[in-house]
Amino acid sequence: MLAAVKRQFSETEPELMDLPNLQEADLRTDLEHLGRINRTFGGKQAVEKMFRLLAPPVARLRLIDIASGYGDHGRNLLEHARRRQMELSVVAVDVQWQTLKIARQATPPGQRMLFVQADARHLPFRSREADLVFCSLALHHFSEPDALSVLKEMARVGKLGTACIDLVRSRLAAFAIWLLTTFLMRDPMVRHDARLSVRRAFTHEELLDLTARAGWPQQLQTRFFWFQQAVRAHFHP
């Protein structure tokens, strides 16, 4: 059951949330469900752990959140940084304007969070412009060549470090997601996208190989409960 099946990725079968011109109410509901899943099943905690491991004890930090979706990871990191008495600013990057609009509406006024519409494969930032660059539970949305491009861009833009947190593909993970979306999270869009996401995810070995090919130095991998993983790299400023 722990063995991985072959990755199932097709440009002709996108996740529903990636489709253009969705009904805003449906997309908002899907994004809110994903935010709840992140809080309940460890995604939030995994991202916070990567931040603790990578963030140096400095007064100010700038973090770019790639394929930011609902923006919940960025908002959680801002609160986490405040608890640590750190001054953090987050740049949320997503290719879909409609998703950015919903994320901005969900962000309380006064938060140090900017929203930028951009392709994660071709980031509109100078090299080493941000202290940290994260891609949180989003890399499985990309084909392998595109995922490699995203990881290369993260290494180019990051000055102190990068982290990629994502799902892990296995038969057991697919079965667990099937149970979750059959009996608990029964929204049709969530059901479709969650089941597809785990089939599109990378194994531990595949993610390490991708980050190595993208030029991440001395990658460190962390495995989390609920079929999640992370790879991080520290850079020398």
Secondary structure, 3 states (H helix, E strand, C coil): CCCCCCCCCCCCCCCHHHCCCCCHHHHHHHHHHHHHHHHHCCHHHHHHHHHHHHCCCCCEEEEEEECCCCCHHHHHHHHHHHHCCCEEEEEEEECCHHHHHHHHHCCCCCCCEEEEECCCCCCCCCCCCEEEEEEECCHHHCCHHHHHHHHHHHHHHEEEEEEEEEEECCHHHHHHHHHHHHHCCCCHHHHHHHHHHHHHCECHHHHHHHHHHCCCCCCEEEEECCCEEEEEEECCC
